[in-house]
Amino acid sequence: MRSSYDKFPFIEVSSSSEVCFAGWDSISREVKRAVDSKGKTKIVVCVDLYHGVDADEIANALQIDAGNVIFTRDFLKNADVISEMVFPFVTDDQVFGKMNHLQIADFFDSEALNTERERITGIESGIVLVCGEGAALFADADILIYADLARWEIQKRMKRNEMGNFGMNNPDESFALKYKQGYFLDWRVFDRHKMRFFDRIDYFIDANTPESPKMVSAQMYREGLDMAVNRPFRVVPFFDPGPWGGQWLKEVADLDRDEVNYAWGFDCVPEENSMLFKFGEHIFELPSINLVLTQPRKLLGQTVYGKFGAEFPIRFDFLDTMDGGNLSLQVHPTRAYIQEHFGMEYTQDESYYFLEAGEDACVYLGTHKNVEAAAMIADLEEAQNGSADFNADKYVNKLPVKKHDHILIPAGTIHCSGKNAVVLEISATPYIFTFKLWDWGRLGLDGKPRPINIEHGKNVIDWTRDEDWVKQNLFNNIREISINGHSKEESTGLFDTQFIETRRHWFDRKVTHHTHGNLNVINLVEGDEVVVESPDGLFEPYVIHYAETFIVPANVASYTITPFGKSEGKKCATLKAYVRI
């Protein structure tokens, strides 16, 4: 099978390569030009960084003849002081922390920072280069440059032990703990700082590939963001192996066949995915969270923004167990529990849409009738201690599944997908909050036991969700909305307590969709390819292939989806998610 799945979708912002400065020589020439254009005897150039960008590399590569070079890291608080400051948010839990309110200035010695700011103010001539995280705090920059990283690239650098957490001396710490601190602390702090100075930035640097940096002006960068909220687009997917991973994604997404497996495919997680802007022959990568943070009303819609703020509330990803194993048996926290214990406003309600299913595919969902909760928890704890195996079939309801089944999983429901299936997981975005109850006695890919969270899990399991209840309420809870000769629209979920609505359309001709001022997220779940078009010609036609997820901003009033190419005249299906308002 030849894959048509596009792993590097881009938005073409400009046909000119000249507006993107590729490589340090080109970047340096443009910065020099900007310095000279100021016509001042003293110029302050601040290069602010997202944590993970190499300040030394940038300072050495920028050939601007600075008389004074200041590295912001020299003014950080001691690592032990920072560790104590962040502990209430990082906690000593292996997986979970708490949301924080810290600002990047809290990590610096305030007296030293103020003294250095006064010293920089007192310099009368020459070029002053301030480089590092928080550089914009140190001076009123004549030229402010921001070097950015996508979170997926940060995670790869963490896994290679090339970096630790901000202000900490922990590059060799386990990836799981570094990721936790990034999720709960670092990335929140850095996004706040970036947004505080966003409108003052003159240039953005794509630092995702150190040896091949690219820089664009803030004007071109903002043009790209403006284009994105006025058309359908995709984020750049990324894929990761896991102890239960399968082989389907390798073929469908044309991934490295030598990898042991691919368990996850993250096709729409704007908090961690990146976006690609095309400027002539150059591809510029940026964190897709920047679009969410800077254009939330146009992207999400005013009502969704009013509910969630600048957060993208819908997440699409793949779970591949084809020729793999069961997912971990798990449960997600109730809204009250996640608010009380982790400071999150909403929880990870979710659903499993089965893109593929083998003959033995199944889902574990809810418990058997009259299960004794204390007995099940005791057996889970014994299994975790290694003194016994856990007999999931004794306690947990197991249902066979087939392609296009849609299983709803409101928070508090015990669940997991079995082997030999491919799940399109549709969920709310607090995705780190999975309480694993049992992992079938296996180790992680690192050879170590995976963290189990029975203590949290037992506090949120809804024991009323037995086999009769889940069959009636959570299994293919499909309702026909409309039907004509060439299309059928169905509501497939989610559950009443969940804020996401999903609609499946079957069609062999053009179907018109209206956003009604609400963010839409869509996946092509049946058919080779379709074309997405504007009824009014407001954006260029956009071709989508099987299993690709795309985003339609709320700012796009309407769009059509039509079978295209090899799918022309054939039955296709899309699954669309949006926030109930």
C-alpha positions as CSV (number, residue, x, y, z in Angstrom):
1,M,0.0,0.0,0.0
2,R,1.3,3.4,-1.0
3,S,0.8,6.0,1.7
4,S,-0.8,9.4,0.8
5,Y,-0.7,10.7,4.4
6,D,1.0,14.1,4.5
7,K,3.4,14.2,7.4
8,F,4.5,17.8,6.6
9,P,1.5,19.9,5.9
10,F,2.2,23.6,5.4
11,I,0.6,27.0,4.8
12,E,2.1,29.0,2.0
13,V,2.5,32.5,3.3
14,S,4.6,34.0,0.5
15,S,6.0,32.8,-2.8
16,S,9.2,34.8,-2.1
17,S,12.2,33.1,-0.5
18,E,13.8,36.4,0.2
19,V,11.4,37.2,3.2
20,C,12.9,34.2,5.1
21,F,16.5,34.4,6.2
22,A,17.9,30.9,6.2
23,G,21.2,30.1,8.0
24,W,23.2,32.2,10.4
25,D,25.0,34.2,7.7
26,S,21.7,35.4,6.2
27,I,20.3,36.0,9.7
28,S,23.3,38.0,10.7
29,R,23.2,40.1,7.6
30,E,19.5,41.0,8.3
31,V,20.2,41.8,11.9
32,K,23.1,44.0,10.9
33,R,20.9,45.8,8.4
34,A,18.2,46.4,11.1
35,V,20.9,47.7,13.5
36,D,22.3,50.1,10.9
37,S,18.7,51.3,10.0
38,K,18.3,52.6,13.5
39,G,20.9,55.3,13.0
40,K,21.7,55.4,16.7
41,T,25.1,55.3,18.6
42,K,23.7,52.7,21.0
43,I,21.7,49.7,20.0
44,V,20.3,47.1,22.3
45,V,19.6,43.7,20.6
46,C,17.7,41.3,22.8
47,V,17.5,37.6,21.7
48,D,14.9,36.0,23.9
49,L,14.6,32.2,23.9
50,Y,12.1,29.5,24.6
51,H,13.8,27.1,27.1
52,G,15.8,24.5,25.1
53,V,17.4,26.9,22.6
54,D,21.1,27.1,22.9
55,A,22.1,30.7,23.9
56,D,25.8,30.1,23.3
57,E,25.1,29.0,19.7
58,I,23.1,32.1,18.9
59,A,25.5,34.5,20.6
60,N,28.5,33.0,18.7
61,A,26.6,32.8,15.4
62,L,25.2,36.4,15.3
63,Q,28.0,38.4,13.7
64,I,27.0,41.9,14.9
65,D,30.2,43.0,16.7
66,A,28.6,43.6,20.1
67,G,30.7,45.4,22.6
68,N,28.7,44.0,25.5
69,V,27.3,40.5,25.5
70,I,25.0,39.6,28.5
71,F,23.7,36.0,29.1
72,T,20.6,36.0,31.1
73,R,21.5,32.7,32.8
74,D,24.1,34.5,34.8
75,F,21.3,36.2,36.8
76,L,19.1,33.2,37.6
77,K,18.5,32.2,41.2
78,N,20.5,29.3,42.5
79,A,19.2,25.9,41.3
80,D,18.4,24.8,44.8
81,V,16.4,28.0,45.4
82,I,14.5,27.5,42.2
83,S,13.8,23.8,43.1
84,E,12.3,24.8,46.4
85,M,10.2,27.6,44.7
86,V,8.7,25.2,42.1
87,F,8.2,22.2,44.3
88,P,4.6,23.0,45.2
89,F,3.7,22.8,41.5
90,V,6.1,20.0,40.5
91,T,5.4,17.9,43.7
92,D,7.1,14.5,44.4
93,D,4.5,12.5,42.4
94,Q,6.1,10.5,39.5
95,V,3.5,11.8,36.9
96,F,1.4,14.6,38.2
97,G,2.0,18.1,39.4
98,K,-0.2,21.2,39.7
99,M,-0.8,24.2,37.5
100,N,1.2,27.3,38.5
101,H,1.0,31.1,38.5
102,L,4.7,31.8,38.3
103,Q,6.3,34.4,36.0
104,I,9.7,34.1,34.3
105,A,10.9,37.0,36.5
106,D,10.4,34.8,39.6
107,F,13.3,32.6,38.4
108,F,15.8,35.5,38.4
109,D,17.6,37.2,41.3
110,S,15.5,40.4,41.3
111,E,18.3,42.6,42.7
112,A,20.9,41.4,40.3
113,L,18.5,41.7,37.3
114,N,17.6,45.3,38.3
115,T,21.2,46.2,38.7
116,E,22.1,44.8,35.3
117,R,19.1,46.6,33.7
118,E,20.4,49.9,35.2
119,R,23.9,49.1,33.9
120,I,22.6,48.4,30.4
121,T,20.7,51.7,30.5
122,G,23.9,53.5,31.4
123,I,25.9,52.2,28.4
124,E,26.2,55.2,26.0
125,S,27.4,53.6,22.7
126,G,27.9,50.5,20.8
127,I,25.9,47.3,20.3
128,V,24.6,45.5,23.4
129,L,23.5,41.9,23.0
130,V,21.3,40.3,25.6
131,C,20.9,36.6,25.0
132,G,18.9,34.0,26.8
133,E,15.6,33.1,28.4
134,G,13.8,36.3,29.6
135,A,16.1,38.6,27.7
136,A,13.3,41.1,27.2
137,L,13.2,41.7,30.9
138,F,16.7,43.2,30.9
139,A,16.3,46.1,28.5
140,D,14.0,48.1,26.4
141,A,15.2,46.5,23.2
142,D,15.8,48.4,20.0
143,I,15.6,45.0,18.2
144,L,13.8,42.1,19.9
145,I,14.3,38.7,18.4
146,Y,12.5,35.6,19.7
147,A,14.0,32.1,19.1
148,D,11.3,29.5,19.5
149,L,10.9,25.7,19.8
150,A,8.0,23.3,19.3
151,R,7.3,21.2,22.4
152,W,7.8,18.0,20.5
153,E,11.3,19.1,19.6
154,I,11.9,19.9,23.3
155,Q,10.7,16.4,24.2
156,K,13.2,14.9,21.8
157,R,16.0,16.9,23.3
158,M,15.0,15.9,26.8
159,K,15.0,12.2,25.7
160,R,18.6,12.7,24.4
161,N,19.6,14.3,27.8
162,E,20.6,17.4,25.9
163,M,18.5,19.6,28.2
164,G,16.8,19.7,31.6
165,N,14.2,22.1,33.1
166,F,14.5,25.8,33.4
167,G,16.8,26.9,36.1
168,M,17.6,23.3,37.1
169,N,20.7,21.3,36.7
170,N,19.0,18.1,35.7
171,P,19.7,17.2,32.1
172,D,20.3,13.5,33.1
173,E,17.0,13.2,35.0
174,S,14.5,10.7,33.6
175,F,12.5,12.0,30.7
176,A,9.2,11.4,32.5
177,L,10.1,13.8,35.3
178,K,11.5,16.4,33.0
179,Y,8.4,16.2,30.9
180,K,6.2,16.5,34.0
181,Q,8.0,19.7,35.0
182,G,7.8,21.0,31.5
183,Y,4.0,20.3,31.3
184,F,3.0,21.7,34.6
185,L,5.6,24.5,35.0
186,D,8.2,25.5,32.3
187,W,5.9,25.7,29.3
188,R,3.2,27.7,31.1
189,V,5.8,30.2,32.4
190,F,7.4,30.6,29.0
191,D,4.1,31.0,27.1
192,R,3.1,33.7,29.5
193,H,6.4,35.5,29.0
194,K,6.2,35.1,25.2
195,M,2.7,36.5,25.1
196,R,3.6,39.5,27.3
197,F,6.2,40.7,24.7
198,F,4.7,39.2,21.6
199,D,3.6,42.4,20.0
200,R,7.0,44.0,20.6
201,I,9.0,41.2,18.8
202,D,10.7,42.3,15.6
203,Y,11.9,38.9,14.3
204,F,11.1,35.2,15.0
205,I,13.7,32.4,14.7
206,D,12.8,28.8,14.0
207,A,15.4,27.1,16.2
208,N,14.0,23.5,15.8
209,T,17.0,22.5,13.7
210,P,20.1,24.0,15.3
211,E,22.3,23.8,12.2
212,S,19.6,25.2,9.9
213,P,18.0,28.2,11.7
214,K,15.5,30.4,9.8
215,M,14.3,33.9,10.7
216,V,11.3,35.9,9.5
217,S,10.1,39.4,10.3
218,A,7.2,39.7,12.8
219,Q,5.1,41.1,10.0
220,M,5.5,37.9,7.9
221,Y,5.0,35.7,10.9
222,R,1.8,37.5,11.8
223,E,0.6,37.2,8.2
224,G,1.0,33.5,8.5
225,L,-1.0,33.4,11.7
226,D,-3.7,35.5,10.1
227,M,-3.9,33.2,7.1
228,A,-4.2,30.1,9.4
229,V,-7.4,31.4,11.1
230,N,-9.1,32.1,7.8
231,R,-8.8,28.6,6.2
232,P,-8.7,24.9,7.0
233,F,-5.2,23.7,8.1
234,R,-3.3,20.8,9.6
235,V,-0.7,20.8,12.3
236,V,2.5,18.7,11.9
237,P,1.8,15.2,13.3
238,F,4.3,13.3,15.4
239,F,4.6,9.7,16.3
240,D,6.0,7.7,19.3
241,P,6.5,4.1,20.2
242,G,5.1,2.4,23.3
243,P,5.1,-0.9,25.1
244,W,1.7,-1.8,23.5
245,G,2.3,-0.2,20.1
246,G,1.3,-1.6,16.8
247,Q,2.3,-1.7,13.1
248,W,-0.6,0.1,11.3
249,L,0.7,3.7,11.5
250,K,3.9,2.6,9.8
251,E,2.0,1.7,6.7
252,V,-0.7,4.4,6.7
253,A,1.6,7.3,7.7
254,D,4.7,5.9,5.9
255,L,6.9,5.8,9.0
256,D,10.2,4.1,9.7
257,R,9.7,0.4,9.2
258,D,12.7,-0.3,11.4
259,E,11.1,1.1,14.5
260,V,9.8,-1.5,17.0
261,N,6.3,0.0,16.7
262,Y,4.3,3.2,16.8
263,A,1.8,3.4,19.7
264,W,0.7,7.0,19.4
265,G,0.1,9.3,16.5
266,F,-0.5,12.9,17.6
267,D,-2.4,14.5,14.7
268,C,-4.1,17.4,16.5
269,V,-2.6,18.4,19.8
270,P,-1.9,22.1,19.1
271,E,-0.3,22.5,22.6
272,E,2.5,20.1,21.5
273,N,2.4,20.0,17.7
274,S,4.0,22.5,15.4
275,M,2.9,24.3,12.2
276,L,4.8,24.9,9.0
277,F,4.8,28.2,7.1
278,K,6.2,28.2,3.5
279,F,8.1,31.2,2.3
280,G,9.2,30.5,-1.3
281,E,11.6,27.5,-1.0
282,H,11.9,27.8,2.8
283,I,9.8,25.9,5.4
284,F,9.6,27.7,8.7
285,E,8.4,25.7,11.8
286,L,6.7,27.3,14.7
287,P,4.8,25.9,17.8
288,S,1.1,25.7,16.9
289,I,0.3,26.8,20.4
290,N,1.3,30.3,19.3
291,L,-1.7,30.4,17.0
292,V,-4.0,29.4,19.9
293,L,-2.4,32.1,22.2
294,T,-2.5,34.9,19.7
295,Q,-5.7,34.3,17.7
296,P,-8.0,32.5,20.2
297,R,-11.2,34.2,19.3
298,K,-10.9,33.7,15.5
299,L,-9.6,30.2,16.0
300,L,-12.0,28.9,18.7
301,G,-15.0,31.2,18.4
302,Q,-16.1,33.8,20.9
303,T,-18.2,31.4,23.0
304,V,-15.6,28.6,23.1
305,Y,-13.0,31.3,24.0
306,G,-15.3,32.5,26.8
307,K,-15.4,29.0,28.2
308,F,-11.8,27.9,27.9
309,G,-9.7,31.0,27.3
310,A,-6.7,30.7,25.0
311,E,-6.7,26.8,25.2
312,F,-7.5,24.4,22.3
313,P,-10.1,22.2,24.0
314,I,-10.3,19.3,21.5
315,R,-7.6,16.7,21.0
316,F,-7.4,14.0,18.2
317,D,-4.8,11.3,18.3
318,F,-4.2,7.7,17.1
319,L,-3.7,4.7,19.4
320,D,-2.3,1.8,17.3
321,T,-2.4,-1.7,18.8
322,M,-2.5,-3.6,15.5
323,D,-0.3,-6.6,16.1
324,G,0.5,-5.0,19.5
325,G,-1.0,-5.3,22.9
326,N,-3.7,-4.0,25.2
327,L,-3.6,-0.4,26.3
328,S,-3.2,0.0,30.1
329,L,-6.4,-0.4,32.1
330,Q,-7.1,3.2,33.1
331,V,-9.6,5.8,34.3
332,H,-9.7,9.6,34.1
333,P,-10.4,12.0,36.9
334,T,-13.8,13.6,37.4
335,R,-14.0,17.4,36.9
336,A,-14.2,18.0,40.7
337,Y,-11.2,15.8,41.4
338,I,-9.0,17.4,38.7
339,Q,-9.9,20.8,40.0
340,E,-9.2,20.0,43.6
341,H,-6.0,18.1,43.2
342,F,-4.3,19.5,40.0
343,G,-5.8,23.0,39.5
344,M,-7.3,22.1,36.1
345,E,-10.6,23.6,35.1
346,Y,-11.9,20.6,33.1
347,T,-11.0,17.0,32.7
348,Q,-10.2,14.4,30.0
349,D,-13.5,13.1,28.9
350,E,-12.9,11.1,25.7
351,S,-14.1,8.6,23.2
352,Y,-12.6,5.8,21.0
353,Y,-13.5,5.8,17.3
354,F,-12.3,2.6,15.7
355,L,-10.6,3.3,12.4
356,E,-9.6,-0.3,12.1
357,A,-10.4,-3.5,14.0
358,G,-9.2,-7.1,13.7
359,E,-11.5,-10.0,14.3
360,D,-10.4,-10.3,17.9
361,A,-10.5,-6.5,18.6
362,C,-12.2,-5.5,21.8
363,V,-12.7,-2.7,24.3
364,Y,-12.7,-2.9,28.1
365,L,-15.4,-0.6,29.3
366,G,-17.0,-0.3,32.7
367,T,-17.3,-3.2,35.2
368,H,-19.4,-6.3,35.5
369,K,-22.6,-6.2,37.5
370,N,-22.3,-6.2,41.3
371,V,-18.5,-5.9,41.3
372,E,-17.2,-5.5,44.8
373,A,-15.1,-2.3,44.6
374,A,-12.9,-3.2,47.6
375,A,-12.1,-6.6,46.2
376,M,-11.1,-5.3,42.8
377,I,-8.9,-2.5,44.3
378,A,-7.2,-5.1,46.6
379,D,-6.5,-7.4,43.6
380,L,-5.1,-4.4,41.6
381,E,-2.8,-3.5,44.6
382,E,-1.6,-7.1,44.9
383,A,-0.8,-7.2,41.2
384,Q,1.1,-4.0,41.4
385,N,3.1,-5.3,44.3
386,G,4.0,-8.3,42.1
387,S,2.4,-10.9,44.3
388,A,-0.3,-11.9,41.9
389,D,-1.6,-11.2,38.3
390,F,-4.7,-9.1,37.9
391,N,-7.6,-10.9,36.2
392,A,-9.2,-8.0,34.3
393,D,-11.9,-10.3,32.8
394,K,-13.2,-11.1,36.3
395,Y,-14.0,-7.4,37.0
396,V,-14.1,-5.4,33.8
397,N,-16.7,-5.6,31.0
398,K,-15.2,-6.6,27.6
399,L,-17.0,-5.9,24.4
400,P,-16.1,-6.9,20.8
401,V,-15.6,-3.9,18.4
402,K,-15.5,-3.5,14.6
403,K,-14.4,-0.7,12.3
404,H,-16.4,2.5,12.7
405,D,-17.7,1.7,16.2
406,H,-17.7,4.7,18.5
407,I,-17.2,4.2,22.2
408,L,-17.9,7.0,24.6
409,I,-15.7,7.3,27.7
410,P,-16.9,10.0,30.2
411,A,-14.5,10.6,33.1
412,G,-14.7,8.0,35.9
413,T,-15.2,5.1,33.5
414,I,-12.7,2.2,33.6
415,H,-11.5,1.5,30.0
416,C,-8.9,0.5,27.6
417,S,-8.6,-0.6,24.0
418,G,-7.6,-4.2,23.4
419,K,-5.0,-5.4,20.9
420,N,-5.4,-5.4,17.1
421,A,-7.2,-2.2,16.7
422,V,-6.6,1.4,15.7
423,V,-8.4,4.0,17.7
424,L,-9.0,7.6,16.7
425,E,-9.1,9.1,20.2
426,I,-11.2,12.2,20.6
427,S,-10.9,13.9,23.9
428,A,-10.6,17.0,25.9
429,T,-7.1,18.3,26.2
430,P,-5.8,17.6,29.8
431,Y,-4.3,14.5,28.3
432,I,-1.6,13.8,30.9
433,F,-4.3,12.9,33.5
434,T,-4.6,9.2,32.9
435,F,-4.7,7.1,36.1
436,K,-3.3,3.7,35.1
437,L,-4.7,0.9,37.2
438,W,-3.0,-2.1,35.5
439,D,-0.5,-2.5,32.7
440,W,-0.7,-6.2,32.2
441,G,2.5,-6.9,34.0
442,R,4.8,-5.4,31.3
443,L,7.7,-2.9,31.4
444,G,8.1,0.3,29.5
445,L,10.4,0.5,26.5
446,D,13.1,1.7,28.9
447,G,12.9,-1.6,30.8
448,K,11.4,0.0,33.8
449,P,7.9,-0.5,35.3
450,R,5.4,2.2,34.1
451,P,3.9,4.3,36.8
452,I,0.6,3.0,38.2
453,N,-1.9,5.3,39.9
454,I,-4.3,3.1,41.8
455,E,-4.5,5.6,44.7
456,H,-5.8,8.3,42.5
457,G,-7.8,5.9,40.3
458,K,-9.8,4.3,43.1
459,N,-11.1,7.8,44.1
460,V,-12.7,8.5,40.8
461,I,-14.0,5.2,39.5
462,D,-17.8,5.3,38.9
463,W,-18.9,1.8,40.0
464,T,-22.4,2.3,38.7
465,R,-21.2,2.0,35.1
466,D,-21.7,-1.7,34.7
467,E,-22.1,-3.7,31.6
468,D,-25.8,-3.0,31.0
469,W,-25.2,0.8,31.6
470,V,-22.3,1.1,29.2
471,K,-24.0,-0.9,26.5
472,Q,-27.0,1.3,26.7
473,N,-25.2,4.7,27.1
474,L,-21.7,4.4,25.7
475,F,-21.6,1.9,22.9
476,N,-22.5,3.2,19.5
477,N,-24.9,5.8,20.9
478,I,-25.7,6.9,17.3
479,R,-28.6,9.1,16.3
480,E,-29.5,10.0,12.8
481,I,-29.7,13.8,12.1
482,S,-30.5,14.0,8.4
483,I,-30.4,11.8,5.3
484,N,-30.8,12.3,1.6
485,G,-29.8,10.4,-1.5
486,H,-26.1,11.2,-1.3
487,S,-25.3,12.0,2.4
488,K,-26.2,11.0,5.9
489,E,-25.4,12.9,9.1
490,E,-25.3,11.2,12.4
491,S,-24.6,12.3,16.0
492,T,-22.2,9.7,17.5
493,G,-21.5,11.4,20.9
494,L,-20.1,12.3,23.2
495,F,-21.9,11.5,26.4
496,D,-24.3,14.0,28.0
497,T,-21.8,15.1,30.6
498,Q,-19.1,15.8,28.0
499,F,-18.7,19.1,26.2
500,I,-17.7,17.7,22.8
501,E,-20.2,16.8,20.2
502,T,-19.2,14.5,17.3
503,R,-21.0,14.2,13.9
504,R,-20.3,11.6,11.3
505,H,-21.1,12.3,7.7
506,W,-21.4,9.6,5.0
507,F,-21.4,11.1,1.5
508,D,-20.5,10.4,-2.1
509,R,-21.1,14.0,-3.3
510,K,-20.4,17.5,-2.0
511,V,-21.5,18.2,1.6
512,T,-21.7,21.7,3.0
513,H,-20.7,22.4,6.6
514,H,-21.3,25.5,8.7
515,T,-19.2,26.3,11.7
516,H,-21.7,28.7,13.3
517,G,-18.8,30.5,14.8
518,N,-17.4,27.3,16.5
519,L,-14.1,25.5,16.0
520,N,-14.4,22.3,14.0
521,V,-11.9,19.4,14.1
522,I,-12.4,16.7,11.4
523,N,-10.8,13.4,10.4
524,L,-11.4,11.5,7.1
525,V,-12.3,8.1,8.5
526,E,-13.4,6.5,5.2
527,G,-12.2,7.2,1.7
528,D,-8.8,7.9,0.0
529,E,-9.1,11.7,-0.3
530,V,-11.5,14.6,-0.3
531,V,-11.2,18.3,-1.2
532,V,-12.2,21.0,1.3
533,E,-13.4,24.2,-0.4
534,S,-14.9,27.6,0.4
535,P,-18.4,28.1,-1.1
536,D,-17.4,31.8,-1.6
537,G,-13.8,31.2,-2.8
538,L,-12.3,32.6,0.4
539,F,-9.5,30.0,0.6
540,E,-7.7,27.8,-1.8
541,P,-9.0,24.2,-2.2
542,Y,-7.4,21.9,0.4
543,V,-6.9,18.2,-0.2
544,I,-7.3,15.8,2.8
545,H,-6.2,12.1,2.7
546,Y,-7.4,9.1,4.7
547,A,-6.9,9.4,8.5
548,E,-5.6,13.0,8.3
549,T,-7.1,15.4,10.9
550,F,-7.7,19.0,9.9
551,I,-8.8,22.1,11.8
552,V,-11.5,24.6,10.5
553,P,-11.3,27.8,12.5
554,A,-14.4,29.4,13.8
555,N,-13.6,32.4,11.6
556,V,-14.4,30.2,8.6
557,A,-18.2,30.5,8.3
558,S,-18.8,27.5,5.9
559,Y,-16.9,24.9,3.9
560,T,-17.7,22.0,1.6
561,I,-16.2,18.5,1.6
562,T,-16.3,16.5,-1.7
563,P,-14.9,13.1,-2.7
564,F,-11.8,13.7,-4.8
565,G,-9.3,11.8,-6.9
566,K,-9.5,8.1,-6.3
567,S,-12.6,8.7,-4.1
568,E,-14.6,10.6,-6.6
569,G,-18.1,9.1,-6.7
570,K,-17.4,6.7,-3.9
571,K,-18.8,6.7,-0.3
572,C,-16.6,8.6,2.1
573,A,-17.0,9.5,5.8
574,T,-15.7,12.3,8.0
575,L,-15.9,12.5,11.8
576,K,-16.3,16.1,13.0
577,A,-15.9,17.3,16.6
578,Y,-16.9,20.7,18.1
579,V,-17.7,22.2,21.5
580,R,-21.3,22.1,22.5
581,I,-22.5,25.6,23.0
